Amino acid sequence: MDDALYFTDHHQQVRETVREFARAEVAPVARELDRTSTFPWENVKRMGELGLLGVPWSEELGGSGMDQLSYYLTIHELAKVDASHALTISAHTNLGTSPIVDFGTDEQRRRYVPLLASGQVLGGFGLTEPGAGSDAGGTATTAVDKGDHYLLNGSKIFITHAGVGEIFVVTARTEPGTGSRGITSFIVTKDTVDLDTCRALGIGHAEDLGVTRGVRAGKKEDKMGWRASDTRELIFEDAIVPKENLLGTPGRGFVNFLRTLDAGRIGIAALSLGIAEGAYDEALKYAGTRHQFGRAIGSFQGVNFQLADMATEIEAATHLLYHAAWLKQNGRPFKKEAAMAKLFCSELAMRTTTKAVQIFGGYGYTTDYPVERMMRDAKVCEIGEGTSEIQRLVIARQILGEIAD
């Protein structure tokens, strides 16, 4: 791809910074963190120091003051080495922080965003429930108005950072029987589950943040992929949420969170493309050094055709991703393009990692090489932040709407 189409010299500098960090500090530990399902607190601290946990937010709010393209570049580059680290940035920035930036009051932004943008604490996003996955409008968690506060009861599942995070934006039903129109969003807080580690490192916990009584994390999920990322249930048991923690307009929580997910799909597309490129790079390198029948396996048509297909699809995916990112950055409509990028890049990640494992043969099925981890990490990209089926539904509605217009 001609980088000049989308990127300035500054973007190239961001790319090199992230690439250097990923290769020097993430690559050496990625395999062990995956094996032990350990959250990478030390690297999270380093990402905070580099400004990677607040890339698109203003310096006034504690961020790095960069643009959306820089943010997606960061996720893309990091995912080439490890998807779990890339997800930490993506979930924290887009899902945990952007709803407060986009829909919060000035007071809410001043209170919460600097803690998040600096990486002092991690954030998360609570929408999915046991009975409300793709049908997020089926939210069953309730928020009852008690005058000076709301009382929340229910739970959210598969929540990134539910254990390690401290600031969350969540949805709950404030008006029964009104469908998606009766869903409101709130800001809730809790202590990280890793208090001792965080206090020792000086990251991940804010002593003066305070906690929302009745909010706690459930057990940690034992996942197939993204194993160095923290995923748990977020539980509300008569959680007392002050009125000042209502986020946005009552009854608009579902609509606002859909806007958040539109942007999040570009982030997952960037993460997916990073996985695909990482697997392709590993396969290309291996094909040039592994010899069978007296020559490098890359010289066999059965291998080089697979590499050619990988390279072609990665090029196409890159344009889809950064076109959607450019539209968002420039204030243009991007719902359809974000869904297309997420759909294509996530399914490409699965195709490419599968081919990479095949090229490695038996070695690809072992943990000696990273392609098996990349293959496991790729699968959830077709599920999280809207399944492939939901992306096709969004795209179909958009193109049919264009015909009607």
Contacts in CASP RR format, 6 or more apart in sequence:
PFRMAT RR
TARGET T0000
AUTHOR 0000-0000-0000
METHOD contacts of the structure
MODEL  1
MDDALYFTDHHQQVRETVREFARAEVAPVARELDRTSTFPWENVKRMGEL
GLLGVPWSEELGGSGMDQLSYYLTIHELAKVDASHALTISAHTNLGTSPI
VDFGTDEQRRRYVPLLASGQVLGGFGLTEPGAGSDAGGTATTAVDKGDHY
LLNGSKIFITHAGVGEIFVVTARTEPGTGSRGITSFIVTKDTVDLDTCRA
LGIGHAEDLGVTRGVRAGKKEDKMGWRASDTRELIFEDAIVPKENLLGTP
GRGFVNFLRTLDAGRIGIAALSLGIAEGAYDEALKYAGTRHQFGRAIGSF
QGVNFQLADMATEIEAATHLLYHAAWLKQNGRPFKKEAAMAKLFCSELAM
RTTTKAVQIFGGYGYTTDYPVERMMRDAKVCEIGEGTSEIQRLVIARQIL
GEIAD
1 315 0 8 1.000
1 318 0 8 1.000
1 319 0 8 1.000
1 322 0 8 1.000
3 11 0 8 1.000
3 12 0 8 1.000
5 322 0 8 1.000
6 69 0 8 1.000
6 322 0 8 1.000
6 325 0 8 1.000
6 326 0 8 1.000
7 15 0 8 1.000
7 69 0 8 1.000
7 73 0 8 1.000
10 66 0 8 1.000
10 70 0 8 1.000
11 69 0 8 1.000
11 70 0 8 1.000
11 73 0 8 1.000
14 55 0 8 1.000
14 66 0 8 1.000
14 70 0 8 1.000
14 73 0 8 1.000
14 74 0 8 1.000
15 73 0 8 1.000
15 77 0 8 1.000
17 50 0 8 1.000
18 52 0 8 1.000
18 73 0 8 1.000
18 74 0 8 1.000
18 77 0 8 1.000
18 78 0 8 1.000
19 77 0 8 1.000
19 80 0 8 1.000
21 46 0 8 1.000
21 47 0 8 1.000
21 50 0 8 1.000
21 52 0 8 1.000
21 78 0 8 1.000
22 77 0 8 1.000
22 78 0 8 1.000
22 80 0 8 1.000
22 81 0 8 1.000
22 82 0 8 1.000
22 85 0 8 1.000
23 81 0 8 1.000
25 43 0 8 1.000
25 46 0 8 1.000
26 40 0 8 1.000
26 43 0 8 1.000
26 78 0 8 1.000
26 81 0 8 1.000
26 82 0 8 1.000
26 85 0 8 1.000
27 81 0 8 1.000
27 82 0 8 1.000
29 40 0 8 1.000
29 43 0 8 1.000
30 81 0 8 1.000
30 82 0 8 1.000
30 84 0 8 1.000
30 85 0 8 1.000
30 228 0 8 1.000
30 370 0 8 1.000
30 373 0 8 1.000
31 367 0 8 1.000
31 370 0 8 1.000
31 373 0 8 1.000
32 38 0 8 1.000
33 39 0 8 1.000
33 40 0 8 1.000
33 82 0 8 1.000
33 84 0 8 1.000
33 227 0 8 1.000
33 228 0 8 1.000
34 82 0 8 1.000
34 84 0 8 1.000
34 225 0 8 1.000
34 227 0 8 1.000
34 228 0 8 1.000
34 373 0 8 1.000
35 227 0 8 1.000
35 367 0 8 1.000
37 220 0 8 1.000
37 222 0 8 1.000
37 223 0 8 1.000
37 227 0 8 1.000
37 228 0 8 1.000
38 228 0 8 1.000
39 164 0 8 1.000
39 194 0 8 1.000
39 228 0 8 1.000
39 229 0 8 1.000
39 230 0 8 1.000
40 84 0 8 1.000
40 85 0 8 1.000
40 88 0 8 1.000
40 228 0 8 1.000
41 164 0 8 1.000
41 194 0 8 1.000
41 197 0 8 1.000
41 198 0 8 1.000
41 201 0 8 1.000
41 203 0 8 1.000
41 204 0 8 1.000
42 201 0 8 1.000
43 85 0 8 1.000
44 53 0 8 1.000
44 88 0 8 1.000
44 119 0 8 1.000
44 122 0 8 1.000
44 203 0 8 1.000
44 204 0 8 1.000
45 201 0 8 1.000
45 202 0 8 1.000
45 203 0 8 1.000
47 53 0 8 1.000
47 85 0 8 1.000
47 88 0 8 1.000
47 89 0 8 1.000
47 119 0 8 1.000
48 54 0 8 1.000
48 118 0 8 1.000
48 119 0 8 1.000
48 203 0 8 1.000
51 63 0 8 1.000
51 64 0 8 1.000
51 118 0 8 1.000
51 119 0 8 1.000
52 64 0 8 1.000
52 74 0 8 1.000
52 78 0 8 1.000
52 89 0 8 1.000
53 89 0 8 1.000
53 92 0 8 1.000
53 93 0 8 1.000
53 116 0 8 1.000
53 117 0 8 1.000
53 118 0 8 1.000
53 119 0 8 1.000
53 122 0 8 1.000
54 62 0 8 1.000
54 63 0 8 1.000
54 64 0 8 1.000
54 93 0 8 1.000
54 97 0 8 1.000
54 116 0 8 1.000
54 117 0 8 1.000
54 118 0 8 1.000
54 119 0 8 1.000
55 63 0 8 1.000
55 64 0 8 1.000
55 65 0 8 1.000
55 66 0 8 1.000
55 70 0 8 1.000
55 71 0 8 1.000
55 74 0 8 1.000
55 89 0 8 1.000
55 93 0 8 1.000
56 64 0 8 1.000
56 65 0 8 1.000
56 66 0 8 1.000
56 67 0 8 1.000
56 68 0 8 1.000
56 70 0 8 1.000
56 71 0 8 1.000
56 93 0 8 1.000
57 63 0 8 1.000
57 64 0 8 1.000
57 65 0 8 1.000
57 97 0 8 1.000
57 101 0 8 1.000
57 113 0 8 1.000
57 117 0 8 1.000
58 65 0 8 1.000
59 65 0 8 1.000
61 101 0 8 1.000
61 109 0 8 1.000
61 110 0 8 1.000
61 113 0 8 1.000
61 114 0 8 1.000
61 117 0 8 1.000
62 113 0 8 1.000
62 114 0 8 1.000
62 117 0 8 1.000
62 118 0 8 1.000
63 114 0 8 1.000
63 117 0 8 1.000
63 118 0 8 1.000
64 70 0 8 1.000
64 117 0 8 1.000
67 329 0 8 1.000
68 325 0 8 1.000
68 328 0 8 1.000
68 329 0 8 1.000
69 322 0 8 1.000
69 325 0 8 1.000
69 326 0 8 1.000
69 329 0 8 1.000
71 93 0 8 1.000
72 266 0 8 1.000
72 267 0 8 1.000
72 270 0 8 1.000
72 321 0 8 1.000
72 322 0 8 1.000
72 325 0 8 1.000
73 270 0 8 1.000
74 89 0 8 1.000
75 86 0 8 1.000
75 89 0 8 1.000
75 90 0 8 1.000
75 267 0 8 1.000
75 270 0 8 1.000
75 271 0 8 1.000
75 274 0 8 1.000
76 86 0 8 1.000
76 270 0 8 1.000
76 271 0 8 1.000
76 273 0 8 1.000
76 274 0 8 1.000
76 277 0 8 1.000
76 321 0 8 1.000
77 274 0 8 1.000
78 85 0 8 1.000
78 86 0 8 1.000
78 89 0 8 1.000
79 85 0 8 1.000
79 86 0 8 1.000
79 270 0 8 1.000
79 271 0 8 1.000
79 272 0 8 1.000
79 273 0 8 1.000
79 274 0 8 1.000
79 275 0 8 1.000
79 278 0 8 1.000
80 274 0 8 1.000
80 275 0 8 1.000
80 277 0 8 1.000
80 278 0 8 1.000
80 281 0 8 1.000
81 278 0 8 1.000
82 228 0 8 1.000
83 225 0 8 1.000
83 226 0 8 1.000
83 229 0 8 1.000
83 271 0 8 1.000
83 275 0 8 1.000
83 374 0 8 1.000
83 377 0 8 1.000
83 378 0 8 1.000
84 225 0 8 1.000
84 226 0 8 1.000
84 227 0 8 1.000
84 228 0 8 1.000
84 229 0 8 1.000
84 377 0 8 1.000
85 228 0 8 1.000
86 270 0 8 1.000
86 271 0 8 1.000
86 274 0 8 1.000
87 160 0 8 1.000
87 226 0 8 1.000
87 229 0 8 1.000
87 271 0 8 1.000
88 122 0 8 1.000
88 160 0 8 1.000
88 161 0 8 1.000
88 229 0 8 1.000
90 264 0 8 1.000
90 267 0 8 1.000
90 268 0 8 1.000
90 270 0 8 1.000
90 271 0 8 1.000
91 123 0 8 1.000
91 124 0 8 1.000
91 125 0 8 1.000
91 160 0 8 1.000
91 161 0 8 1.000
91 229 0 8 1.000
92 116 0 8 1.000
92 119 0 8 1.000
92 122 0 8 1.000
92 123 0 8 1.000
92 124 0 8 1.000
92 161 0 8 1.000
94 260 0 8 1.000
94 263 0 8 1.000
94 264 0 8 1.000
94 267 0 8 1.000
95 123 0 8 1.000
95 124 0 8 1.000
95 125 0 8 1.000
95 160 0 8 1.000
95 169 0 8 1.000
95 260 0 8 1.000
95 264 0 8 1.000
96 116 0 8 1.000
96 123 0 8 1.000
96 124 0 8 1.000
96 125 0 8 1.000
96 161 0 8 1.000
96 167 0 8 1.000
96 168 0 8 1.000
96 169 0 8 1.000
97 113 0 8 1.000
97 116 0 8 1.000
97 117 0 8 1.000
97 123 0 8 1.000
98 260 0 8 1.000
98 263 0 8 1.000
99 125 0 8 1.000
99 169 0 8 1.000
99 185 0 8 1.000
99 247 0 8 1.000
99 256 0 8 1.000
99 257 0 8 1.000
99 260 0 8 1.000
100 108 0 8 1.000
100 109 0 8 1.000
100 112 0 8 1.000
100 113 0 8 1.000
100 116 0 8 1.000
100 169 0 8 1.000
100 187 0 8 1.000
100 247 0 8 1.000
101 109 0 8 1.000
101 113 0 8 1.000
102 256 0 8 1.000
102 259 0 8 1.000
102 260 0 8 1.000
103 185 0 8 1.000
103 247 0 8 1.000
103 248 0 8 1.000
103 252 0 8 1.000
103 256 0 8 1.000
104 247 0 8 1.000
104 248 0 8 1.000
105 248 0 8 1.000
107 244 0 8 1.000
108 187 0 8 1.000
108 244 0 8 1.000
108 245 0 8 1.000
108 247 0 8 1.000
112 167 0 8 1.000
112 187 0 8 1.000
114 120 0 8 1.000
115 121 0 8 1.000
115 166 0 8 1.000
115 167 0 8 1.000
115 206 0 8 1.000
115 209 0 8 1.000
116 122 0 8 1.000
116 123 0 8 1.000
116 167 0 8 1.000
119 203 0 8 1.000
119 204 0 8 1.000
120 203 0 8 1.000
120 204 0 8 1.000
120 206 0 8 1.000
121 165 0 8 1.000
121 166 0 8 1.000
121 167 0 8 1.000
121 192 0 8 1.000
121 204 0 8 1.000
121 205 0 8 1.000
121 206 0 8 1.000
121 209 0 8 1.000
122 161 0 8 1.000
122 164 0 8 1.000
122 165 0 8 1.000
122 166 0 8 1.000
122 167 0 8 1.000
122 192 0 8 1.000
122 204 0 8 1.000
123 161 0 8 1.000
123 165 0 8 1.000
123 166 0 8 1.000
123 167 0 8 1.000
123 168 0 8 1.000
124 159 0 8 1.000
124 160 0 8 1.000
124 161 0 8 1.000
124 162 0 8 1.000
124 165 0 8 1.000
124 167 0 8 1.000
124 168 0 8 1.000
124 169 0 8 1.000
125 159 0 8 1.000
125 160 0 8 1.000
125 168 0 8 1.000
125 169 0 8 1.000
125 170 0 8 1.000
125 257 0 8 1.000
125 260 0 8 1.000
126 156 0 8 1.000
126 159 0 8 1.000
126 168 0 8 1.000
126 169 0 8 1.000
126 170 0 8 1.000
126 171 0 8 1.000
126 234 0 8 1.000
127 136 0 8 1.000
127 139 0 8 1.000
127 156 0 8 1.000
127 170 0 8 1.000
127 171 0 8 1.000
127 257 0 8 1.000
127 261 0 8 1.000
128 136 0 8 1.000
128 156 0 8 1.000
128 157 0 8 1.000
128 158 0 8 1.000
128 159 0 8 1.000
129 138 0 8 1.000
129 139 0 8 1.000
129 140 0 8 1.000
129 141 0 8 1.000
129 154 0 8 1.000
129 155 0 8 1.000
129 156 0 8 1.000
129 157 0 8 1.000
130 155 0 8 1.000
130 157 0 8 1.000
131 138 0 8 1.000
131 140 0 8 1.000
132 138 0 8 1.000
132 139 0 8 1.000
132 140 0 8 1.000
134 386 0 8 1.000
134 387 0 8 1.000
134 389 0 8 1.000
134 390 0 8 1.000
136 171 0 8 1.000
136 180 0 8 1.000
136 254 0 8 1.000
136 257 0 8 1.000
136 258 0 8 1.000
137 179 0 8 1.000
137 180 0 8 1.000
137 183 0 8 1.000
137 254 0 8 1.000
138 179 0 8 1.000
138 180 0 8 1.000
139 171 0 8 1.000
139 172 0 8 1.000
139 173 0 8 1.000
139 183 0 8 1.000
139 254 0 8 1.000
140 154 0 8 1.000
140 173 0 8 1.000
141 152 0 8 1.000
141 153 0 8 1.000
141 154 0 8 1.000
141 155 0 8 1.000
141 156 0 8 1.000
141 170 0 8 1.000
141 171 0 8 1.000
141 172 0 8 1.000
141 173 0 8 1.000
141 236 0 8 1.000
142 152 0 8 1.000
142 153 0 8 1.000
142 154 0 8 1.000
142 172 0 8 1.000
142 173 0 8 1.000
142 174 0 8 1.000
142 176 0 8 1.000
143 150 0 8 1.000
143 151 0 8 1.000
143 152 0 8 1.000
143 172 0 8 1.000
143 173 0 8 1.000
143 174 0 8 1.000
143 184 0 8 1.000
143 186 0 8 1.000
143 241 0 8 1.000
144 150 0 8 1.000
144 151 0 8 1.000
144 153 0 8 1.000
144 174 0 8 1.000
145 174 0 8 1.000
147 243 0 8 1.000
148 242 0 8 1.000
148 243 0 8 1.000
149 240 0 8 1.000
149 241 0 8 1.000
149 242 0 8 1.000
149 243 0 8 1.000
150 172 0 8 1.000
150 174 0 8 1.000
150 186 0 8 1.000
150 240 0 8 1.000
150 241 0 8 1.000
150 243 0 8 1.000
150 246 0 8 1.000
151 238 0 8 1.000
151 239 0 8 1.000
151 240 0 8 1.000
151 241 0 8 1.000
152 170 0 8 1.000
152 172 0 8 1.000
152 186 0 8 1.000
152 188 0 8 1.000
152 215 0 8 1.000
152 236 0 8 1.000
152 238 0 8 1.000
152 239 0 8 1.000
152 241 0 8 1.000
153 236 0 8 1.000
153 237 0 8 1.000
153 238 0 8 1.000
153 239 0 8 1.000
154 172 0 8 1.000
154 235 0 8 1.000
154 236 0 8 1.000
154 237 0 8 1.000
155 233 0 8 1.000
155 234 0 8 1.000
155 235 0 8 1.000
155 236 0 8 1.000
156 162 0 8 1.000
156 170 0 8 1.000
156 233 0 8 1.000
156 234 0 8 1.000
157 233 0 8 1.000
158 221 0 8 1.000
158 231 0 8 1.000
159 168 0 8 1.000
159 231 0 8 1.000
159 232 0 8 1.000
159 233 0 8 1.000
159 234 0 8 1.000
160 229 0 8 1.000
160 230 0 8 1.000
160 231 0 8 1.000
161 168 0 8 1.000
161 230 0 8 1.000
162 168 0 8 1.000
162 217 0 8 1.000
162 218 0 8 1.000
162 230 0 8 1.000
162 231 0 8 1.000
162 232 0 8 1.000
162 233 0 8 1.000
162 234 0 8 1.000
163 192 0 8 1.000
163 193 0 8 1.000
163 194 0 8 1.000
163 217 0 8 1.000
163 218 0 8 1.000
163 220 0 8 1.000
163 230 0 8 1.000
163 232 0 8 1.000
164 192 0 8 1.000
164 193 0 8 1.000
164 194 0 8 1.000
164 204 0 8 1.000
164 230 0 8 1.000
165 190 0 8 1.000
165 192 0 8 1.000
165 204 0 8 1.000
165 230 0 8 1.000
166 189 0 8 1.000
166 190 0 8 1.000
166 191 0 8 1.000
166 192 0 8 1.000
166 204 0 8 1.000
166 205 0 8 1.000
166 206 0 8 1.000
166 209 0 8 1.000
167 187 0 8 1.000
167 188 0 8 1.000
167 189 0 8 1.000
167 209 0 8 1.000
168 187 0 8 1.000
168 188 0 8 1.000
168 189 0 8 1.000
168 190 0 8 1.000
168 215 0 8 1.000
168 234 0 8 1.000
169 185 0 8 1.000
169 186 0 8 1.000
169 187 0 8 1.000
169 247 0 8 1.000
170 185 0 8 1.000
170 186 0 8 1.000
170 188 0 8 1.000
170 234 0 8 1.000
170 236 0 8 1.000
171 183 0 8 1.000
171 184 0 8 1.000
171 185 0 8 1.000
171 186 0 8 1.000
171 253 0 8 1.000
171 254 0 8 1.000
171 257 0 8 1.000
172 183 0 8 1.000
172 184 0 8 1.000
172 185 0 8 1.000
172 186 0 8 1.000
172 236 0 8 1.000
173 182 0 8 1.000
173 183 0 8 1.000
173 184 0 8 1.000
174 182 0 8 1.000
174 183 0 8 1.000
174 184 0 8 1.000
174 250 0 8 1.000
174 251 0 8 1.000
175 181 0 8 1.000
175 182 0 8 1.000
175 251 0 8 1.000
180 254 0 8 1.000
180 255 0 8 1.000
181 251 0 8 1.000
181 254 0 8 1.000
182 251 0 8 1.000
182 254 0 8 1.000
183 251 0 8 1.000
183 253 0 8 1.000
183 254 0 8 1.000
184 246 0 8 1.000
184 247 0 8 1.000
184 248 0 8 1.000
184 250 0 8 1.000
184 251 0 8 1.000
184 252 0 8 1.000
184 253 0 8 1.000
185 246 0 8 1.000
185 247 0 8 1.000
185 248 0 8 1.000
185 252 0 8 1.000
185 253 0 8 1.000
185 256 0 8 1.000
185 257 0 8 1.000
186 241 0 8 1.000
186 245 0 8 1.000
186 246 0 8 1.000
186 247 0 8 1.000
187 241 0 8 1.000
187 245 0 8 1.000
187 247 0 8 1.000
188 212 0 8 1.000
188 215 0 8 1.000
188 236 0 8 1.000
188 239 0 8 1.000
188 241 0 8 1.000
188 245 0 8 1.000
189 209 0 8 1.000
189 210 0 8 1.000
189 211 0 8 1.000
189 212 0 8 1.000
189 215 0 8 1.000
190 211 0 8 1.000
190 212 0 8 1.000
190 215 0 8 1.000
190 216 0 8 1.000
190 217 0 8 1.000
191 205 0 8 1.000
191 211 0 8 1.000
192 198 0 8 1.000
192 204 0 8 1.000
192 205 0 8 1.000
193 217 0 8 1.000
194 204 0 8 1.000
195 205 0 8 1.000
198 204 0 8 1.000
198 205 0 8 1.000
199 205 0 8 1.000
212 239 0 8 1.000
212 240 0 8 1.000
212 241 0 8 1.000
212 245 0 8 1.000
213 239 0 8 1.000
213 240 0 8 1.000
214 236 0 8 1.000
214 237 0 8 1.000
214 238 0 8 1.000
214 239 0 8 1.000
214 240 0 8 1.000
215 234 0 8 1.000
215 235 0 8 1.000
215 236 0 8 1.000
215 239 0 8 1.000
216 234 0 8 1.000
216 235 0 8 1.000
216 237 0 8 1.000
217 232 0 8 1.000
217 233 0 8 1.000
217 234 0 8 1.000
217 235 0 8 1.000
218 232 0 8 1.000
218 233 0 8 1.000
218 234 0 8 1.000
218 235 0 8 1.000
219 232 0 8 1.000
219 233 0 8 1.000
220 230 0 8 1.000
220 231 0 8 1.000
220 232 0 8 1.000
221 231 0 8 1.000
221 232 0 8 1.000
223 229 0 8 1.000
223 231 0 8 1.000
223 380 0 8 1.000
224 376 0 8 1.000
224 379 0 8 1.000
224 380 0 8 1.000
225 373 0 8 1.000
225 376 0 8 1.000
225 377 0 8 1.000
225 379 0 8 1.000
225 380 0 8 1.000
226 377 0 8 1.000
226 380 0 8 1.000
227 376 0 8 1.000
247 253 0 8 1.000
247 256 0 8 1.000
248 256 0 8 1.000
261 385 0 8 1.000
261 386 0 8 1.000
262 334 0 8 1.000
262 335 0 8 1.000
262 338 0 8 1.000
262 339 0 8 1.000
263 328 0 8 1.000
263 338 0 8 1.000
264 338 0 8 1.000
264 385 0 8 1.000
265 338 0 8 1.000
265 339 0 8 1.000
265 341 0 8 1.000
265 342 0 8 1.000
265 385 0 8 1.000
265 386 0 8 1.000
265 391 0 8 1.000
266 321 0 8 1.000
266 324 0 8 1.000
266 325 0 8 1.000
266 328 0 8 1.000
266 334 0 8 1.000
266 338 0 8 1.000
266 341 0 8 1.000
266 342 0 8 1.000
267 342 0 8 1.000
268 342 0 8 1.000
268 345 0 8 1.000
268 346 0 8 1.000
268 381 0 8 1.000
268 384 0 8 1.000
268 385 0 8 1.000
269 317 0 8 1.000
269 320 0 8 1.000
269 321 0 8 1.000
269 324 0 8 1.000
269 338 0 8 1.000
269 341 0 8 1.000
269 342 0 8 1.000
269 344 0 8 1.000
269 345 0 8 1.000
269 346 0 8 1.000
270 321 0 8 1.000
270 325 0 8 1.000
270 345 0 8 1.000
271 381 0 8 1.000
272 317 0 8 1.000
272 342 0 8 1.000
272 345 0 8 1.000
272 346 0 8 1.000
272 348 0 8 1.000
272 349 0 8 1.000
272 378 0 8 1.000
272 381 0 8 1.000
273 314 0 8 1.000
273 317 0 8 1.000
273 318 0 8 1.000
273 321 0 8 1.000
273 345 0 8 1.000
273 348 0 8 1.000
273 349 0 8 1.000
274 349 0 8 1.000
275 349 0 8 1.000
275 352 0 8 1.000
275 353 0 8 1.000
275 374 0 8 1.000
275 377 0 8 1.000
275 378 0 8 1.000
275 381 0 8 1.000
276 310 0 8 1.000
276 313 0 8 1.000
276 314 0 8 1.000
276 317 0 8 1.000
276 345 0 8 1.000
276 348 0 8 1.000
276 349 0 8 1.000
276 351 0 8 1.000
276 352 0 8 1.000
276 353 0 8 1.000
276 378 0 8 1.000
277 314 0 8 1.000
278 374 0 8 1.000
279 349 0 8 1.000
279 352 0 8 1.000
279 353 0 8 1.000
279 355 0 8 1.000
279 356 0 8 1.000
279 371 0 8 1.000
279 374 0 8 1.000
279 375 0 8 1.000
279 378 0 8 1.000
280 307 0 8 1.000
280 310 0 8 1.000
280 311 0 8 1.000
280 314 0 8 1.000
280 352 0 8 1.000
280 356 0 8 1.000
282 356 0 8 1.000
282 360 0 8 1.000
282 369 0 8 1.000
282 370 0 8 1.000
282 371 0 8 1.000
282 374 0 8 1.000
283 306 0 8 1.000
283 307 0 8 1.000
283 310 0 8 1.000
283 355 0 8 1.000
283 356 0 8 1.000
283 359 0 8 1.000
283 360 0 8 1.000
283 371 0 8 1.000
284 307 0 8 1.000
286 297 0 8 1.000
286 359 0 8 1.000
286 360 0 8 1.000
286 369 0 8 1.000
287 296 0 8 1.000
287 297 0 8 1.000
287 298 0 8 1.000
287 303 0 8 1.000
287 304 0 8 1.000
287 307 0 8 1.000
287 359 0 8 1.000
288 296 0 8 1.000
288 297 0 8 1.000
288 298 0 8 1.000
289 296 0 8 1.000
290 296 0 8 1.000
290 297 0 8 1.000
291 297 0 8 1.000
292 300 0 8 1.000
297 303 0 8 1.000
297 359 0 8 1.000
298 304 0 8 1.000
298 307 0 8 1.000
303 359 0 8 1.000
306 355 0 8 1.000
306 358 0 8 1.000
306 359 0 8 1.000
307 359 0 8 1.000
309 355 0 8 1.000
310 352 0 8 1.000
310 355 0 8 1.000
310 356 0 8 1.000
313 348 0 8 1.000
313 351 0 8 1.000
313 352 0 8 1.000
314 348 0 8 1.000
314 352 0 8 1.000
316 344 0 8 1.000
317 341 0 8 1.000
317 344 0 8 1.000
317 345 0 8 1.000
317 348 0 8 1.000
320 337 0 8 1.000
320 340 0 8 1.000
320 341 0 8 1.000
320 344 0 8 1.000
320 345 0 8 1.000
321 341 0 8 1.000
321 345 0 8 1.000
323 337 0 8 1.000
323 341 0 8 1.000
324 334 0 8 1.000
324 337 0 8 1.000
324 338 0 8 1.000
324 340 0 8 1.000
324 341 0 8 1.000
327 333 0 8 1.000
327 334 0 8 1.000
327 337 0 8 1.000
328 334 0 8 1.000
328 338 0 8 1.000
335 394 0 8 1.000
335 398 0 8 1.000
336 394 0 8 1.000
336 395 0 8 1.000
336 398 0 8 1.000
336 399 0 8 1.000
339 391 0 8 1.000
339 394 0 8 1.000
339 395 0 8 1.000
339 398 0 8 1.000
340 391 0 8 1.000
340 395 0 8 1.000
342 385 0 8 1.000
342 386 0 8 1.000
342 391 0 8 1.000
343 388 0 8 1.000
343 391 0 8 1.000
343 392 0 8 1.000
343 395 0 8 1.000
345 381 0 8 1.000
346 378 0 8 1.000
346 381 0 8 1.000
346 382 0 8 1.000
346 388 0 8 1.000
347 382 0 8 1.000
347 388 0 8 1.000
349 378 0 8 1.000
349 381 0 8 1.000
349 382 0 8 1.000
350 375 0 8 1.000
350 378 0 8 1.000
350 379 0 8 1.000
350 381 0 8 1.000
350 382 0 8 1.000
352 378 0 8 1.000
353 371 0 8 1.000
353 374 0 8 1.000
353 375 0 8 1.000
353 377 0 8 1.000
353 378 0 8 1.000
354 375 0 8 1.000
356 364 0 8 1.000
356 371 0 8 1.000
356 374 0 8 1.000
356 375 0 8 1.000
357 364 0 8 1.000
357 365 0 8 1.000
357 371 0 8 1.000
357 372 0 8 1.000
357 375 0 8 1.000
360 369 0 8 1.000
360 371 0 8 1.000
363 369 0 8 1.000
364 371 0 8 1.000
364 372 0 8 1.000
365 372 0 8 1.000
366 372 0 8 1.000
367 373 0 8 1.000
382 388 0 8 1.000
END
